[in-house]
Amino acid sequence: MTAVHIHAIATGGDGVGRLADGVTIFVPRTAPGDVVEIDVTERHPRWARGRLRRVVESSPLRAVPVCPHYEGDACGGCQLQHLAPEAQRAAKGTIVRDVVARVGRRPLDVPEVVPAPAPWHYRSKVTLAVAGDGGRIGFHRYDQPSSVFDLEDCPLAMEPLTALLRGLRAARTRLPPGATQVVLRLDREGGAHVVVLGGEAPWDARPFAAVLPAPAPAVWWQPADGAVRAVAGTDSAFPVLAFQQVNPVLADRIRRDATAWLEGPHGVVAWDLYGGVGDNARLLAAAGATVWSVDADRSAIAWAERQPVPNSTPATYIAGRVEEVLHWLPEPDLVLLNPPRGGVARRVTQVLERFGQAGRVRRMAYVSCDPATLARDLTRLPSYQLRRVTAYDLFPQTAHVEALALLETA
C-alpha cells in the first residue's frame, strides 16, 4: 500500500496525486484534499494508476453519493458523485482551462461553469448494456469494464425513464437472443422509446412490448447488421437514433448563448455544421440568417426539414458528411460548429482556416463536448482569436463537461 495526497481532478474524473518518486498517479473516486491509501495497479515512466483502498483523511469537498450503485456496484456511469456540486463544477472549469492552454496553446482563465438547473433526473436518454440472453441489464463497472451489474434505478434518468426501466427489467427474458444494448429515450414531445440493439431475426416484439408500462412506448429494433425499424408500440416519426443532447433544458441554454454570441446574424450567410435535428439552424434562421445546415444523419435531416420556423426563411438542410459537402455551400459570414466527441474533421478546419486567413468569416461559435478535441482544433485554426469560453455542467455527477468557445478573425 502507498499513501498519496490528492490535489486535483483529471479529465475523466480520476483524482491526481504524486508518488514518492514524483510520478503522477491517477486514482478513481478520490477528491482534492484527500489523503488516501492505494494500490498501484499500472505503472509507466511518467504516470501510474491506482486503486483506492482507504481514505485516511477526508477532503471537505467530499459528498455522500446518492445512488447505491455508485459504491455498491462500482458503477461506471458516474465519476464524481463523491464530490459536492460546487467542487464538481470547479474541477470541470479547471479541466477546460488546463486542456485549452496546454493542448490548444491558448492562454485562458478558468471559465465560468453554468450549473445544470437540476443535478438529478435530468437525462432524457439512458443506454444500458445487456449481459447474456435474458440476463443482467445495466451499466459497466468502472474498475471492471467488461462486467455489467444489474441496474435497479438511475437517479440521473428522468422520471418516465425510471418507470420504463422497471418494465424493462420485467421484460428482459423477452428480448431477442443476442441483444447487446437497450436504449431508453424520451423525445421532445414527451413520447417514450425503447430501442433494442443487436440480436438475430426473427423476433416477435409484441410479448416484450406487452410487459412495458403504460403509456405504451414506441419499440424499435436494430438487429445485427440491419437498419433500425419500428416493431411494436406507439407509432412515431421521431428519429430515434439521431443525436440530441440528453439534458434538454441546459442544451437549450447553450444554443441560445451560441446564437447570441454570433451577435444578431440578420442578413448574413451562416453555416450550421454537424447540425443534428436543426435546433441551431432554426434559431439562426429566426434571427434572420440565411442558414445552411449539414449533418450526416439522414433521419435527423428529414426531421429538421419538417419543423416550421415562423416568420423566417427556412434553412437549407444537407444530408452528408460535413467534410464532403462544403464545396456545395455559399461562403459563410458566420459559422456554428457542434461536432461529435471526435471534434471537427481536419478537412473542415482547413477550409475554415483559409476563410480566416482571407478575413471572410467574422465569427465562429464552437460547441464542444470534449475539451481535448476543442483544444486540438484550436491549433488548426491559428487565424482566429479565442475571445471567450464558457463551460456548462451538462452532465452533473459525471466528469463530462460541455464548452462554448467564441472565435473571431482579427
For each residue, the residues with C-beta under 8 A, 3 or more apart:
1: 37 38 39 53
2: 19 20 37 38 39 40 50
3: 35 36 37 38 56
4: 17 18 19 25 27 35 36 37 38 50
5: 17 18 34 35
6: 15 16 17 27 30 31 32 33 34 35 36 59
7: 16 17 18 32 33
8: 15 16 32 91 94
9: 13 14 15 16 31 32 80 83 91 94 95 399
10: 13 14 15 16 26 95
11: 95 99 371 372 399
12: 26 79 399
13: 9 10 28 79 80 398 399
14: 9 10 26 27 28 30 49 79
15: 6 8 9 10 26 27 28 29 30 31 32 34 36
16: 6 7 8 9 10 24 25 26 27
17: 4 5 6 7 24 25 27 30 36
18: 4 5 7 22 23 24 25
19: 2 4 22 23 24 25 40 48
20: 2
21:
22: 18 19
23: 18 19 43 45 46 47 48
24: 16 17 18 19 46 47 48
25: 4 16 17 18 19 38 40 47 48 49 50
26: 10 12 14 15 16 47 48 49 50
27: 4 6 14 15 16 17 30 36 38 49 50 51 52
28: 13 14 15 51 52 79 142 143
29: 15 52 82
30: 6 14 15 17 27 34 36 52 55 82
31: 6 9 15 34 58 59 61 62 82 83 87
32: 6 7 8 9 15 59 61 87 91
33: 6 7 57 59 60 61
34: 5 6 15 30 31 55 56 57 58 59 62
35: 3 4 5 6 55 56 57
36: 3 4 6 15 17 27 30 52 53 54 55 56
37: 1 2 3 4 52 53 54 56
38: 1 2 3 4 25 27 50 51 52 53
39: 1 2 50 51 53
40: 2 19 25 43 48 49 50
41: 49 50 51
42: 48 49
43: 23 40 48 49
44: 47 48
45: 23
46: 23 24
47: 23 24 25 26 44
48: 19 23 24 25 26 40 42 43 44
49: 14 25 26 27 40 41 42 43
50: 2 4 25 26 27 38 39 40 41
51: 27 28 38 39 41 143
52: 27 28 29 30 36 37 38 55
53: 1 36 37 38 39
54: 36 37
55: 30 34 35 36 52 58
56: 3 34 35 36 37
57: 33 34 35
58: 31 34 55 62
59: 6 31 32 33 34 62
60: 33
61: 31 32 33 83 84 87
62: 31 34 58 59 82 83 84
63: 81 82 83 84 85 87
64:
65: 68 70 71 81 82
66: 70 81 120 155
67: 70 75 78 81 153 154 155
68: 65 71 72 73
69: 72 73 75 77 138 139 149 151 152 153 154
70: 65 66 67 73 75 78 81 82
71: 65 68 74
72: 68 69
73: 68 69 70 138 141 149
74: 71 141 142 143 144 149
75: 67 69 70 78 139 141 142 149
76: 79 139 140 141 142 145
77: 69 139 154 156 398
78: 67 70 75 81 156 397 398
79: 12 13 14 28 76 142 397 398 399
80: 9 13 83 88 91 397 398 399
81: 63 65 66 67 70 78 397
82: 29 30 31 62 63 65 70
83: 9 31 61 62 63 80 87 88 91
84: 61 62 63 87 88
85: 63 88 89 115 119 396
86: 89 90
87: 31 32 61 63 83 84 90 91
88: 80 83 84 85 91 92 393 396 397
89: 85 86 92 93 113 115 393
90: 86 87 93 94 113
91: 8 9 32 80 83 87 88 94 95
92: 88 89 95 96 113 391 393 399 401
93: 89 90 96 97 110 111 112 113 391
94: 8 9 90 91 97 98 110
95: 9 10 11 91 92 98 99 371 401
96: 92 93 99 100 108 110 111 371 389 391 401 403
97: 93 94 100 101 108 109 110 111
98: 94 95 101 102
99: 11 95 96 102 103 104 371 372 374 375
100: 96 97 103 104 106 108 371 374 375 378 386 389
101: 97 98 104 105 106 107 108
102: 98 99 105 375
103: 99 100 372 375 376 379
104: 99 100 101 374 375 376 378 379 386
105: 101 102 378 379
106: 100 101 375 378 386
107: 101
108: 96 97 100 101 111 386 389
109: 97
110: 93 94 96 97
111: 93 96 97 108 389 390 391 403
112: 93 390 391
113: 89 90 92 93 390 391 392 393 401
114: 250 253 390 391 392 393
115: 85 89 119 393 396
116: 119 122 247 249 250 392 393 394 395 396
117: 122 249 250
118: 121 122 249
119: 85 115 116 122 396 397
120: 66 155 156 396 397
121: 118 155 156 157 158 159 162
122: 116 117 118 119 156 158 246 247 249 250 396
123: 126 154 156 157 158 161 246 247 395
124: 158 161 185 186 244 246 247 248
125: 183 184 185 186 244 246
126: 123 154 156 157 161 165 183 184 185
127: 181 182 183
128: 137 138 139 151 165 168 181 182 183 184
129: 137 138 139 140 148 180 181
130: 135 136 137 148 172 175 179 180 181 182 198
131: 135 136 137 138 148
132: 135 136
133: 175 177 178 179
134: 172 173 174 175
135: 130 131 132 172
136: 130 131 132 148 149 150
137: 128 129 130 131 148 150 151 168 169 172 182
138: 69 73 128 129 131 148 149 150 151
139: 69 75 76 77 128 129 148 149 151 154
140: 76 129 144 145 146 147 148
141: 73 74 75 76 144 145 147 148 149
142: 28 74 75 76 79 145
143: 28 51 74
144: 74 140 141 147
145: 76 140 141 142
146: 140
147: 140 141 144
148: 129 130 131 136 137 138 139 140 141
149: 69 73 74 75 136 138 139 141
150: 136 137 138 169
151: 69 128 137 138 139 154 165
152: 69 169
153: 67 69 162 165
154: 67 69 77 123 126 139 151 157 161 162 165
155: 66 67 120 121
156: 77 78 120 121 122 123 126 396 397
157: 121 123 126 154 161 162 165 184
158: 121 122 123 124 161 162 186
159: 121 162 163
160: 163 164 186 190 192
161: 123 124 126 154 157 158 164 165 184 185 186 192
162: 121 153 154 157 158 159 165 166
163: 159 160 166 167 213
164: 160 161 167 168 184 192 194 212 213 217
165: 126 128 151 153 154 157 161 162 168 169 184
166: 162 163 169 170 213
167: 163 164 170 171 211 212 213
168: 128 137 164 165 171 172 182 184 194 212
169: 137 150 152 165 166 172
170: 166 167 211
171: 167 168 174 175 208 211 212
172: 130 134 135 137 168 169 175
173: 134
174: 134 171 207 208 211
175: 130 133 134 171 172 179 182 196 199 208
176: 179 196 198 199 200 201 203 221 223
177: 133 199 200
178: 133 198 199 200 224
179: 130 133 175 176 182 196 197 198 199
180: 129 130 197 198 199
181: 127 128 129 130 196 197 198
182: 127 128 130 137 168 175 179 194 195 196 197
183: 125 126 127 128 193 194 195 197 240
184: 125 126 128 157 161 164 165 168 192 193 194
185: 124 125 126 161 192 193 194 195 240
186: 124 125 158 160 161 190 191 192 193
187: 190 191 193 236 238 240
188: 244 248
189: 238
190: 160 186 187
191: 186 187 217 218 234 236 238
192: 160 161 164 184 185 186 215 217 218
193: 183 184 185 186 187 217 218 219 220 236 238 240
194: 164 168 182 183 184 185 212 217 218 219 220 233
195: 182 183 185 220 221 222 228 240 241
196: 175 176 179 181 182 199 205 208 219 220 221 222
197: 179 180 181 182 183 222
198: 130 176 178 179 180 181 222 223 224
199: 175 176 177 178 179 180 196 203 221 223 224
200: 176 177 178 203 223 224
201: 176 223 226
202:
203: 176 199 200 221 223 231
204: 207
205: 196 208 209 219 221 231 232
206: 209 210 232
207: 174 204 210 211
208: 171 174 175 196 205 211 212 219 232
209: 205 206 212 216 217 219 231 232 233
210: 206 207
211: 167 170 171 174 207 208
212: 164 167 168 171 194 208 209 216 217 219 233
213: 163 164 166 167
214:
215: 192 234
216: 209 212 233 234
217: 164 191 192 193 194 209 212 233 234
218: 191 192 193 194 230 233 234 235 236 238 240
219: 193 194 196 205 208 209 212 230 231 232 233
220: 193 194 195 196 228 229 230 231 240
221: 176 195 196 199 203 205 228 229 231
222: 195 196 197 198 226 227 228 229 241
223: 176 198 199 200 201 203 226
224: 178 198 199 200
225:
226: 201 222 223 229
227: 222
228: 195 220 221 222 240 241
229: 220 221 222 226
230: 218 219 220 233 235 236
231: 203 205 209 219 220 221
232: 205 206 208 209 219
233: 194 209 212 216 217 218 219 230
234: 191 215 216 217 218
235: 218 230
236: 187 191 193 218 230 240
237: 303 306
238: 187 189 191 193 218 303
239: 242 277 297 299 300 302 303
240: 183 185 187 193 195 218 220 228 236
241: 195 222 228 297 299
242: 239 276 277 297 299 300 303
243: 276 277 297 300 340
244: 124 125 188 248 251 276 277
245: 248 250 251 254 394
246: 122 123 124 125 395
247: 116 122 123 124 250 251 394 395
248: 124 188 244 245 251 252
249: 116 117 118 122 252 253
250: 114 116 117 122 245 247 253 254 392 393 394
251: 244 245 247 248 254 255 279 394
252: 248 249 255 256
253: 114 249 250 256 257 392
254: 245 250 251 257 258 367 392 394 402 404
255: 251 252 258 259 279 280 283
256: 252 253 259 260 283
257: 253 254 260 261 390 404
258: 254 255 261 262 280 336 365 367 404
259: 255 256 262 265 280 283 284 287 336 365
260: 256 257 263
261: 257 258 363 365 388 404 406
262: 258 259 265 270 284 334 336 363 365
263: 260 363
264: 287 288
265: 259 262 268 270 284 287 288 289 333 334
266: 287 288 289
267: 288 289
268: 265 289 290 332 333 334
269: 289 290 292 330 331 332 333 334
270: 262 265 284 289 290 291 292 332 333 334 335 336
271: 291 292 293 294 329 332 334 335 336
272: 275 278 280 281 284 291 292 293 294 315 336 338
273: 293 294 322 335 336 337 338 339 344 348
274: 294 295 322 337 338 339 340 344
275: 272 278 279 280 281 293 294 295 300 304 317 338
276: 242 243 244 279 280 295 297 300 304 338
277: 239 242 243 244 300 303 304 307
278: 272 275 281 282 293 300 301 303 304 305 307 315 317
279: 251 255 275 276 282 283
280: 255 258 259 272 275 276 283 284 293 336 338
281: 272 275 278 284 285 291 293 304 315 317
282: 278 279 285 286 304 307 309 315
283: 255 256 259 279 280 286 287
284: 259 262 265 270 272 280 281 287 289 291 315 334 336
285: 281 282 288 289 291 309 312 313 314 315
286: 282 283 309 310 311 312
287: 259 264 265 266 283 284
288: 264 265 266 267 285 312
289: 265 266 267 268 269 270 284 285 334
290: 268 269 270 313
291: 270 271 272 281 284 285 313 315 316
292: 269 270 271 272 315 316 318 329 330 332
293: 271 272 273 275 278 280 281 304 315 316 317 318
294: 271 272 273 274 275 317 318 319 320 322 325 329
295: 274 275 276 300 301 304 317 319 322
296: 319 320 321 322
297: 239 241 242 243 276 300 301 319
298: 301 302 319
299: 239 241 242 302 303
300: 239 242 243 275 276 277 278 295 297 303 304
301: 278 295 297 298 304 305 317 318 319
302: 239 298 299 305 306 319
303: 237 238 239 242 277 278 299 300 306 307
304: 275 276 277 278 281 282 293 295 300 301 307 315 317
305: 278 301 302 317
306: 237 302 303
307: 277 278 282 303 304
308:
309: 282 285 286 312 314 315
310: 286
311: 286
312: 285 286 288 309
313: 285 290 291
314: 285 309
315: 272 278 281 282 284 285 291 292 293 304 309
316: 291 292 293
317: 275 278 281 293 294 295 301 304 305
318: 292 293 294 301 325 328 329
319: 294 295 296 297 298 301 302
320: 294 296 324 325
321: 296 324 325 345
322: 273 274 294 295 296 325 326 344 345 348
323: 326 345 346 347 348
324: 320 321
325: 294 318 320 321 322 328 329
326: 322 323 329 347 348 351
327:
328: 318 325
329: 271 292 294 318 325 326 332
330: 269 292
331: 269 355 360
332: 268 269 270 271 292 329 335 355 360 361
333: 265 268 269 270 360 361 362
334: 262 265 268 269 270 271 284 289 361 362 363 364 365
335: 270 271 273 332 352 361 363 364 365
336: 258 259 262 270 271 272 273 280 284 364 365 367
337: 273 274 344 364 365 366 367
338: 272 273 274 275 276 280 367
339: 273 274 342 343 344 345 368 373
340: 243 274 343 369
341: 369 370 373
342: 339 370 373
343: 339 340 368 370 373 374 376 377
344: 273 274 322 337 339 348 349 352 366 373 377 380
345: 321 322 323 339 348 349
346: 323 349 350 380
347: 323 326 350 351
348: 273 322 323 326 344 345 351 352
349: 344 345 346 352 353 377 380 381
350: 346 347 353 354 380
351: 326 347 348 354 355
352: 335 344 348 349 355 356 361 364 381
353: 349 350 356 357 380 381 382 383
354: 350 351 357 358
355: 331 332 351 352 358 360 361
356: 352 353 359 360 361 381 383 384 409
357: 353 354 383
358: 354 355
359: 356 409
360: 331 332 333 355 356
361: 332 333 334 335 352 355 356 364 409
362: 333 334 408 409
363: 261 262 263 334 335 406 407 408 409
364: 334 335 336 337 352 361 384 406 407 408
365: 258 259 261 262 334 335 336 337 404 405 406 407
366: 337 344 374 377 404 405 406 407
367: 254 258 336 337 338 402 403 404
368: 339 343 371 373 374 402 403 404 405
369: 340 341 394 400 402
370: 341 342 343 373 374
371: 11 95 96 99 100 368 374 375 401 403
372: 11 99 103 375 376
373: 339 341 342 343 344 368 370 376 377
374: 99 100 104 343 366 368 370 371 377 378 403 405
375: 99 100 102 103 104 106 371 372 378 379
376: 103 104 343 372 373 379 380
377: 343 344 349 366 373 374 380 381
378: 100 104 105 106 374 375 381 386 405 407
379: 103 104 105 375 376 382
380: 344 346 349 350 353 376 377
381: 349 352 353 356 377 378 384 407
382: 353 379
383: 353 356 357 409 410
384: 356 364 381 407 408 409
385: 407 408 409 410
386: 100 104 106 108 378 389 405 406 407
387: 406 407 408
388: 261 405 406
389: 96 100 108 111 386 403 404 405 406
390: 111 112 113 114 257 403 404
391: 92 93 96 111 112 113 114 401 402 403 404
392: 113 114 116 250 253 254 401 402 403 404
393: 88 89 92 113 114 115 116 250 396 401
394: 116 245 247 250 251 254 369 400 401 402
395: 116 123 246 247 398 400 401 402
396: 85 88 115 116 119 120 122 156 393
397: 78 79 80 81 88 119 120 156
398: 13 77 78 79 80 395
399: 9 11 12 13 79 80 92
400: 369 394 395
401: 92 95 96 113 371 391 392 393 394 395
402: 254 367 368 369 391 392 394 395
403: 96 111 367 368 371 374 389 390 391 392
404: 254 257 258 261 365 366 367 368 389 390 391 392
405: 365 366 368 374 378 386 388 389
406: 261 363 364 365 366 386 387 388 389
407: 363 364 365 366 378 381 384 385 386 387
408: 362 363 364 384 385 387
409: 356 359 361 362 363 383 384 385
410: 383 385
